[in-house]
Amino acid sequence: MADMKLGVVETRFADLIWEHEPISSGELVKLCEEKLSWKKSTTYTILRRLCERGIFSNDKGTVTSLISKDEFYAMQSEKFVEDTFEGSLPRFLAAFSTRKKLSDDEIHQLQKFIDEMR
């Protein structure tokens, strides 16, 4: 799995692309100037970095995603559980629920998900 971890600033940038794609690189520069107060060079530097990591593509001046936002966050979640809880989803849920009580609705949704997976 490629390095899919994004910092806070990279995440805000990626969210802008996912929200507006396909977008011309020129429009992306304007958007980043408006939303992130970035210079053109900063936008192109970060875009190049995320293209090299296989998250986005800049083909003939049109920026699109190679990985959907949902797919990206699923991969990040999977990596977090792997790295932190040795891949054990039950251990993750046990740790999560020690500090935050699950609501009846959340428990119902989890049970429904488990039943659908069987």
CYANA upper distance limits for C-alpha pairs under 8 A (distance plus 0.5 A):
  2 ALA  CA     53 ARG  CA      7.16
  2 ALA  CA     54 GLY  CA      8.26
  3 ASP  CA     53 ARG  CA      7.22
  4 MET  CA     53 ARG  CA      7.91
  4 MET  CA     55 ILE  CA      8.39
  4 MET  CA     72 PHE  CA      7.98
  4 MET  CA     75 MET  CA      8.12
  4 MET  CA     76 GLN  CA      7.19
  5 LYS  CA     76 GLN  CA      7.32
  6 LEU  CA     10 GLU  CA      6.03
  6 LEU  CA     11 THR  CA      6.18
  7 GLY  CA     11 THR  CA      6.51
  8 VAL  CA     12 ARG  CA      6.88
  9 VAL  CA     13 PHE  CA      6.79
 10 GLU  CA     14 ALA  CA      6.53
 10 GLU  CA     46 ILE  CA      7.78
 11 THR  CA     15 ASP  CA      6.53
 12 ARG  CA     16 LEU  CA      6.88
 13 PHE  CA     17 ILE  CA      7.08
 13 PHE  CA     32 CYS  CA      8.00
 14 ALA  CA     18 TRP  CA      6.71
 15 ASP  CA     19 GLU  CA      6.47
 15 ASP  CA     69 LYS  CA      8.24
 16 LEU  CA     20 HIS  CA      6.69
 17 ILE  CA     21 GLU  CA      5.96
 17 ILE  CA     22 PRO  CA      8.23
 17 ILE  CA     23 ILE  CA      7.78
 17 ILE  CA     28 LEU  CA      8.08
 17 ILE  CA     63 VAL  CA      8.11
 17 ILE  CA     64 THR  CA      7.84
 17 ILE  CA     65 SER  CA      8.11
 18 TRP  CA     64 THR  CA      8.35
 18 TRP  CA     65 SER  CA      7.40
 18 TRP  CA     68 SER  CA      7.96
 18 TRP  CA     69 LYS  CA      7.06
 21 GLU  CA     63 VAL  CA      7.23
 21 GLU  CA     64 THR  CA      6.06
 21 GLU  CA     65 SER  CA      7.92
 22 PRO  CA     62 THR  CA      7.00
 22 PRO  CA     63 VAL  CA      6.23
 22 PRO  CA     64 THR  CA      5.54
 23 ILE  CA     27 GLU  CA      6.92
 23 ILE  CA     28 LEU  CA      6.93
 23 ILE  CA     62 THR  CA      6.20
 23 ILE  CA     63 VAL  CA      5.82
 23 ILE  CA     64 THR  CA      7.42
 24 SER  CA     28 LEU  CA      6.70
 24 SER  CA     61 GLY  CA      6.05
 24 SER  CA     62 THR  CA      4.93
 24 SER  CA     63 VAL  CA      6.36
 25 SER  CA     29 VAL  CA      6.69
 25 SER  CA     58 ASN  CA      8.02
 25 SER  CA     61 GLY  CA      5.73
 25 SER  CA     62 THR  CA      6.37
 25 SER  CA     63 VAL  CA      6.60
 26 GLY  CA     30 LYS  CA      7.01
 26 GLY  CA     61 GLY  CA      8.12
 27 GLU  CA     31 LEU  CA      6.60
 28 LEU  CA     32 CYS  CA      6.55
 28 LEU  CA     43 THR  CA      8.28
 29 VAL  CA     33 GLU  CA      6.63
 29 VAL  CA     38 TRP  CA      8.47
 29 VAL  CA     39 LYS  CA      8.18
 29 VAL  CA     40 LYS  CA      6.11
 29 VAL  CA     43 THR  CA      6.55
 29 VAL  CA     44 TYR  CA      8.34
 30 LYS  CA     34 GLU  CA      6.71
 31 LEU  CA     35 LYS  CA      6.43
 31 LEU  CA     36 LEU  CA      8.38
 32 CYS  CA     36 LEU  CA      5.52
 32 CYS  CA     37 SER  CA      6.79
 32 CYS  CA     38 TRP  CA      6.15
 32 CYS  CA     39 LYS  CA      8.39
 32 CYS  CA     43 THR  CA      7.28
 33 GLU  CA     37 SER  CA      4.87
 33 GLU  CA     38 TRP  CA      5.11
 33 GLU  CA     39 LYS  CA      6.69
 33 GLU  CA     40 LYS  CA      8.01
 34 GLU  CA     38 TRP  CA      8.28
 38 TRP  CA     42 THR  CA      6.50
 38 TRP  CA     43 THR  CA      7.03
 39 LYS  CA     43 THR  CA      7.09
 40 LYS  CA     44 TYR  CA      6.87
 41 SER  CA     45 THR  CA      6.55
 42 THR  CA     46 ILE  CA      6.69
 43 THR  CA     47 LEU  CA      6.47
 44 TYR  CA     48 ARG  CA      6.42
 45 THR  CA     49 ARG  CA      6.78
 46 ILE  CA     50 LEU  CA      6.76
 47 LEU  CA     51 CYS  CA      6.55
 47 LEU  CA     56 PHE  CA      8.21
 48 ARG  CA     52 GLU  CA      6.59
 49 ARG  CA     53 ARG  CA      6.93
 50 LEU  CA     54 GLY  CA      6.99
 50 LEU  CA     55 ILE  CA      6.16
 50 LEU  CA     56 PHE  CA      6.54
 51 CYS  CA     55 ILE  CA      6.20
 51 CYS  CA     56 PHE  CA      5.16
 51 CYS  CA     57 SER  CA      5.86
 51 CYS  CA     58 ASN  CA      7.62
 54 GLY  CA     66 LEU  CA      7.12
 54 GLY  CA     67 ILE  CA      8.37
 55 ILE  CA     65 SER  CA      6.55
 55 ILE  CA     66 LEU  CA      5.77
 55 ILE  CA     67 ILE  CA      6.02
 56 PHE  CA     63 VAL  CA      7.43
 56 PHE  CA     64 THR  CA      6.22
 56 PHE  CA     65 SER  CA      4.73
 56 PHE  CA     66 LEU  CA      5.57
 56 PHE  CA     67 ILE  CA      7.61
 57 SER  CA     62 THR  CA      8.32
 57 SER  CA     63 VAL  CA      6.05
 57 SER  CA     64 THR  CA      5.87
 57 SER  CA     65 SER  CA      6.53
 57 SER  CA     66 LEU  CA      6.95
 58 ASN  CA     62 THR  CA      5.88
 58 ASN  CA     63 VAL  CA      4.92
 58 ASN  CA     64 THR  CA      7.16
 59 ASP  CA     63 VAL  CA      7.04
 67 ILE  CA     71 GLU  CA      6.69
 67 ILE  CA     72 PHE  CA      6.61
 68 SER  CA     72 PHE  CA      6.54
 69 LYS  CA     73 TYR  CA      6.74
 70 ASP  CA     74 ALA  CA      6.58
 71 GLU  CA     75 MET  CA      6.68
 72 PHE  CA     76 GLN  CA      6.81
 73 TYR  CA     77 SER  CA      6.57
 74 ALA  CA     78 GLU  CA      6.62
 75 MET  CA     79 LYS  CA      6.68
 76 GLN  CA     80 PHE  CA      6.66
 77 SER  CA     81 VAL  CA      6.81
 78 GLU  CA     82 GLU  CA      6.64
 78 GLU  CA     87 GLY  CA      8.26
 79 LYS  CA     83 ASP  CA      6.46
 80 PHE  CA     84 THR  CA      6.28
 80 PHE  CA     85 PHE  CA      8.29
 81 VAL  CA     85 PHE  CA      5.66
 81 VAL  CA     86 GLU  CA      7.14
 81 VAL  CA     87 GLY  CA      5.62
 81 VAL  CA     88 SER  CA      7.14
 81 VAL  CA     89 LEU  CA      7.20
 81 VAL  CA     92 PHE  CA      7.15
 82 GLU  CA     86 GLU  CA      5.30
 82 GLU  CA     87 GLY  CA      4.32
 82 GLU  CA     88 SER  CA      7.67
 83 ASP  CA     87 GLY  CA      7.53
 85 PHE  CA     89 LEU  CA      7.97
 85 PHE  CA     91 ARG  CA      6.76
 85 PHE  CA     92 PHE  CA      6.59
 88 SER  CA     92 PHE  CA      6.89
 89 LEU  CA     93 LEU  CA      6.67
 90 PRO  CA     94 ALA  CA      6.55
 91 ARG  CA     95 ALA  CA      6.65
 92 PHE  CA     96 PHE  CA      6.52
 93 LEU  CA     97 SER  CA      6.47
 94 ALA  CA     98 THR  CA      6.89
 95 ALA  CA     99 ARG  CA      7.96
 96 PHE  CA    100 LYS  CA      6.93
 97 SER  CA    101 LYS  CA      5.92
 97 SER  CA    102 LEU  CA      6.83
102 LEU  CA    106 GLU  CA      6.41
102 LEU  CA    107 ILE  CA      6.83
103 SER  CA    107 ILE  CA      6.73
104 ASP  CA    108 HIS  CA      6.58
105 ASP  CA    109 GLN  CA      6.63
106 GLU  CA    110 LEU  CA      6.62
107 ILE  CA    111 GLN  CA      6.59
108 HIS  CA    112 LYS  CA      6.59
109 GLN  CA    113 PHE  CA      6.62
110 LEU  CA    114 ILE  CA      6.63
111 GLN  CA    115 ASP  CA      6.61
112 LYS  CA    116 GLU  CA      6.69
113 PHE  CA    117 MET  CA      6.78
114 ILE  CA    118 ARG  CA      7.10
